[in-house]
């Protein structure tokens, strides 16, 4: 087991702000037993970490959506119930550590999302973290921030702290993302859609592994079968295009790489000092598990 930091102070008590206590597996997640579990190693701190795995063809469906017919696959946790942590008109801090193994293979023109916040009934996330050849964070209003080189994220635990305010006025800062204490992204104006100022959407954090437009990778690395028909995603105005909506029905000559991602020390709160793993270590706060 990998353990970081010093000893635990007897004066500090565990904080009851675990993200894992506020989530459940997304119904769209693939049903395979290997998709999710807790492991004793590697961990950022404490006795266990969360492990997600997704393989070629691991798509699922629910009553309102089918990943298998929309060029996607996923295994994700989602905030349950919505608004448990992420509240309309309010600010929240999320803190967690993520380990992307050194053998992680980028999907290139396809997407691997490792964190997002969705609004109920809205197709585009409010913000989401995508890890392909050039990792980035994107917002509902179209703005983006670079997350640096993919190599700087791989092969080690990375500590993330995210602040998001889901309001429309009165704030000096609406979004911040810190990677290992370094500020990579900051928005000083609202990123929520303007129409949400007139209604109250239900919000939910999601994390795990979500691959979208995967046929782009298959076509790029393999060969496009002659019977394949191109796909334009209608709920994004046809702007998001890919070679096929049903990629797992065909032989492309290649398969999607298996992805394994680890998450640990996942907390939420109203202050950075209650979620930042480095600050918690310095105070001797016990691990979240």
C-alpha positions as CSV (number, residue, x, y, z in Angstrom):
1,X,0.0,0.0,0.0
2,X,1.2,3.5,-0.8
3,X,0.8,5.9,2.1
4,X,1.6,9.6,2.1
5,X,2.0,12.2,4.8
6,X,2.7,12.1,8.5
7,X,0.9,10.7,11.5
8,X,-2.7,11.3,12.6
9,X,-3.3,13.9,15.3
10,X,-5.5,12.7,18.1
11,X,-7.2,16.1,18.1
12,X,-8.6,15.7,14.6
13,X,-11.7,13.6,13.8
14,X,-12.7,12.1,10.4
15,X,-14.7,14.6,8.4
16,X,-18.2,13.3,7.3
17,X,-18.0,14.7,3.8
18,X,-17.2,11.6,1.7
19,X,-18.3,11.9,-1.9
20,X,-18.7,8.2,-2.1
21,X,-21.5,8.3,0.5
22,X,-23.4,10.6,-1.9
23,X,-23.2,8.6,-5.1
24,X,-24.4,5.4,-6.8
25,X,-23.5,3.5,-10.0
26,X,-25.0,5.2,-13.1
27,X,-27.7,3.0,-14.6
28,X,-26.1,3.3,-18.0
29,X,-22.9,1.7,-16.7
30,X,-21.9,-1.7,-18.2
31,X,-23.0,-4.6,-16.0
32,X,-19.7,-6.6,-15.9
33,X,-18.5,-7.5,-12.4
34,X,-15.0,-6.0,-13.1
35,X,-16.4,-2.6,-13.8
36,X,-16.0,-1.2,-10.3
37,X,-14.5,-2.3,-6.9
38,X,-12.4,-1.2,-4.0
39,X,-8.7,-2.2,-3.9
40,X,-6.1,-2.2,-1.1
41,X,-3.5,-0.9,-3.4
42,X,-2.6,1.5,-4.9
43,X,-4.1,4.1,-2.6
44,X,-3.4,7.8,-2.1
45,X,-4.1,7.5,1.7
46,X,-5.9,5.0,3.9
47,X,-7.0,1.4,3.4
48,X,-8.7,1.4,0.0
49,X,-9.3,3.2,-3.2
50,X,-12.0,3.0,-5.9
51,X,-11.1,1.2,-9.1
52,X,-13.0,1.6,-12.4
53,X,-12.4,-0.5,-15.5
54,X,-13.9,-0.4,-19.0
55,X,-13.2,-2.7,-22.0
56,X,-14.1,-2.6,-25.7
57,X,-17.9,-2.9,-26.0
58,X,-18.8,-2.2,-22.4
59,X,-21.9,-0.2,-23.2
60,X,-25.2,-0.1,-21.4
61,X,-28.7,1.4,-21.6
62,X,-31.4,2.8,-19.4
63,X,-35.1,3.7,-20.0
64,X,-34.2,7.0,-21.6
65,X,-30.8,6.5,-23.3
66,X,-28.7,3.8,-25.0
67,X,-24.9,4.2,-25.1
68,X,-24.7,1.2,-27.5
69,X,-26.5,3.0,-30.2
70,X,-25.0,6.5,-29.6
71,X,-21.2,5.6,-30.0
72,X,-20.5,5.5,-26.2
73,X,-19.6,3.3,-23.3
74,X,-19.2,4.1,-19.6
75,X,-18.9,3.0,-16.0
76,X,-19.6,6.0,-13.7
77,X,-20.8,6.9,-10.3
78,X,-23.4,9.7,-10.1
79,X,-24.6,12.0,-7.4
80,X,-27.6,10.5,-5.7
81,X,-30.0,12.1,-5.1
82,X,-29.1,15.1,-7.3
83,X,-28.4,18.3,-5.5
84,X,-26.9,16.4,-2.6
85,X,-23.5,18.1,-3.1
86,X,-23.9,20.2,-6.3
87,X,-26.6,22.8,-5.6
88,X,-28.1,25.4,-8.0
89,X,-27.1,28.9,-7.1
90,X,-24.5,27.7,-4.6
91,X,-20.8,27.0,-4.5
92,X,-19.1,23.8,-3.6
93,X,-15.6,22.5,-3.3
94,X,-14.7,19.0,-4.5
95,X,-11.4,17.4,-3.6
96,X,-10.0,14.0,-4.7
97,X,-7.0,12.2,-5.9
98,X,-6.8,10.4,-9.3
99,X,-4.4,7.8,-10.6
100,X,-4.2,7.4,-14.4
101,X,-1.9,4.4,-15.0
102,X,1.3,4.9,-17.1
103,X,-0.1,2.5,-19.7
104,X,-3.3,4.5,-20.3
105,X,-3.9,4.9,-24.0
106,X,-5.5,8.1,-25.3
107,X,-8.5,7.6,-27.6
108,X,-7.3,10.5,-29.8
109,X,-10.2,12.2,-31.5
110,X,-12.6,10.3,-29.2
111,X,-13.2,11.3,-25.6
112,X,-12.4,9.9,-22.2
113,X,-14.2,11.9,-19.5
114,X,-13.1,11.4,-16.0
115,X,-15.4,13.9,-14.2
116,X,-18.4,16.0,-15.0
117,X,-21.4,17.8,-13.5
118,X,-24.7,17.3,-15.4
119,X,-28.0,19.2,-15.1
120,X,-31.1,17.1,-15.4
121,X,-32.7,17.4,-18.9
122,X,-29.6,19.1,-20.3
123,X,-27.4,17.2,-22.8
124,X,-24.2,19.2,-22.3
125,X,-22.5,19.0,-18.9
126,X,-22.0,22.2,-16.9
127,X,-18.3,21.3,-16.9
128,X,-16.3,18.2,-17.7
129,X,-12.7,16.9,-17.7
130,X,-11.6,15.1,-20.9
131,X,-8.3,13.2,-21.2
132,X,-7.2,12.6,-24.7
133,X,-4.0,13.6,-26.5
134,X,-4.4,17.1,-25.1
135,X,-6.4,17.0,-21.8
136,X,-8.8,19.9,-21.2
137,X,-11.8,21.1,-19.2
138,X,-14.8,22.4,-21.0
139,X,-17.9,24.4,-19.9
140,X,-21.5,24.6,-20.9
141,X,-20.9,28.0,-22.5
142,X,-18.2,26.6,-24.7
143,X,-15.1,28.0,-22.9
144,X,-12.2,25.6,-22.3
145,X,-9.1,25.4,-20.2
146,X,-6.0,23.3,-21.0
147,X,-5.0,20.7,-18.4
148,X,-1.4,20.4,-19.6
149,X,0.3,17.4,-21.2
150,X,-1.3,14.0,-20.8
151,X,2.0,12.6,-19.6
152,X,2.0,14.9,-16.6
153,X,-1.1,13.1,-15.4
154,X,0.0,9.5,-15.9
155,X,1.7,7.0,-13.6
156,X,1.2,8.7,-10.2
157,X,-1.4,10.1,-7.9
158,X,-2.6,13.6,-8.8
159,X,-4.4,15.7,-6.2
160,X,-7.3,17.8,-7.6
161,X,-9.3,20.5,-5.9
162,X,-12.3,22.0,-7.8
163,X,-14.5,24.9,-6.9
164,X,-17.7,25.4,-8.8
165,X,-20.4,28.0,-8.2
166,X,-23.7,27.1,-10.0
167,X,-25.1,30.7,-9.9
168,X,-25.3,33.7,-12.2
169,X,-24.3,36.8,-10.3
170,X,-22.6,38.2,-7.2
171,X,-19.4,36.1,-7.2
172,X,-15.8,37.1,-7.7
173,X,-14.9,33.6,-8.9
174,X,-17.2,30.9,-10.4
175,X,-14.8,28.1,-11.1
176,X,-11.3,27.0,-10.1
177,X,-9.3,23.8,-10.7
178,X,-6.1,23.1,-8.8
179,X,-3.8,20.3,-9.8
180,X,-1.2,19.5,-7.0
181,X,-1.7,23.0,-5.6
182,X,-1.2,24.7,-9.0
183,X,-4.2,26.7,-10.4
184,X,-4.8,25.5,-13.9
185,X,-8.2,27.0,-14.6
186,X,-10.2,29.9,-13.3
187,X,-13.5,31.6,-14.4
188,X,-14.5,35.0,-13.0
189,X,-17.9,35.0,-14.9
190,X,-20.7,32.5,-14.7
191,X,-20.5,29.3,-16.8
192,X,-24.1,28.1,-16.2
193,X,-26.6,28.4,-19.1
194,X,-28.5,31.7,-18.9
195,X,-31.9,29.9,-18.9
196,X,-31.0,28.3,-15.6
197,X,-31.3,31.7,-14.0
198,X,-35.1,31.4,-14.6
199,X,-35.5,27.8,-13.4
200,X,-33.9,25.5,-10.9
201,X,-32.2,22.5,-12.5
202,X,-31.2,19.4,-10.6
203,X,-27.4,19.0,-10.6
204,X,-25.2,15.9,-10.2
205,X,-21.5,15.1,-10.1
206,X,-20.4,12.1,-12.1
207,X,-17.0,10.4,-12.1
208,X,-15.5,7.1,-13.3
209,X,-14.8,6.4,-17.0
210,X,-17.0,7.7,-19.8
211,X,-15.9,7.1,-23.4
212,X,-17.8,8.9,-26.2
213,X,-17.6,9.0,-30.0
214,X,-15.4,5.9,-29.8
215,X,-15.8,5.0,-33.5
216,X,-13.5,7.9,-34.2
217,X,-10.7,6.0,-32.6
218,X,-11.6,2.7,-34.3
219,X,-11.7,4.4,-37.7
220,X,-8.4,6.2,-37.1
221,X,-6.5,3.1,-35.8
222,X,-8.3,0.5,-38.0
223,X,-10.4,0.4,-41.0
224,X,-14.0,1.6,-41.5
225,X,-16.3,-1.2,-42.6
226,X,-18.1,-0.4,-45.9
227,X,-21.5,-1.0,-44.4
228,X,-21.0,1.7,-41.7
229,X,-23.1,4.8,-41.9
230,X,-21.9,8.1,-40.4
231,X,-23.5,9.5,-37.2
232,X,-24.4,13.1,-36.3
233,X,-25.6,13.6,-32.8
234,X,-29.0,15.3,-33.1
235,X,-29.2,16.8,-29.6
236,X,-26.1,18.8,-30.3
237,X,-27.4,20.2,-33.6
238,X,-25.5,17.7,-35.6
239,X,-22.2,19.3,-34.7
240,X,-20.7,16.2,-33.1
241,X,-20.1,13.7,-35.8
242,X,-18.5,10.3,-35.9
243,X,-18.2,7.3,-38.3
244,X,-20.9,5.1,-36.6
245,X,-23.6,5.2,-33.8
246,X,-23.2,1.5,-33.3
247,X,-19.5,0.8,-33.4
248,X,-19.6,-2.5,-31.5
249,X,-21.6,-4.2,-34.2
250,X,-18.7,-4.1,-36.7
251,X,-15.1,-5.3,-37.1
252,X,-12.8,-2.4,-37.4
253,X,-9.6,-4.5,-37.3
254,X,-8.8,-3.0,-33.9
255,X,-10.5,-2.7,-30.5
256,X,-10.7,0.0,-27.9
257,X,-7.9,-0.1,-25.3
258,X,-8.9,-1.2,-21.8
259,X,-9.0,1.7,-19.4
260,X,-8.4,1.4,-15.7
261,X,-8.6,4.5,-13.4
262,X,-8.3,4.9,-9.6
263,X,-10.0,7.5,-7.4
264,X,-9.3,8.1,-3.7
265,X,-9.8,10.7,-0.9
266,X,-13.0,12.0,-2.4
267,X,-14.5,14.8,-0.4
268,X,-16.9,17.8,-0.8
269,X,-17.4,20.8,1.3
270,X,-17.9,24.6,1.6
271,X,-14.2,25.3,2.1
272,X,-11.1,24.3,0.4
273,X,-9.4,23.3,3.7
274,X,-12.1,20.6,4.1
275,X,-11.4,18.8,0.8
276,X,-7.8,19.5,-0.1
277,X,-5.9,16.2,0.7
278,X,-2.6,18.0,1.3
279,X,-4.1,20.5,3.8
280,X,-5.9,17.6,5.5
281,X,-2.7,15.6,5.8
282,X,-0.9,18.6,7.3
283,X,-3.6,18.9,10.0
284,X,-3.5,15.1,10.7
285,X,-7.1,14.5,9.5
286,X,-7.6,10.7,9.0
287,X,-8.2,9.4,5.5
288,X,-11.7,9.5,4.2
289,X,-12.1,5.7,4.4
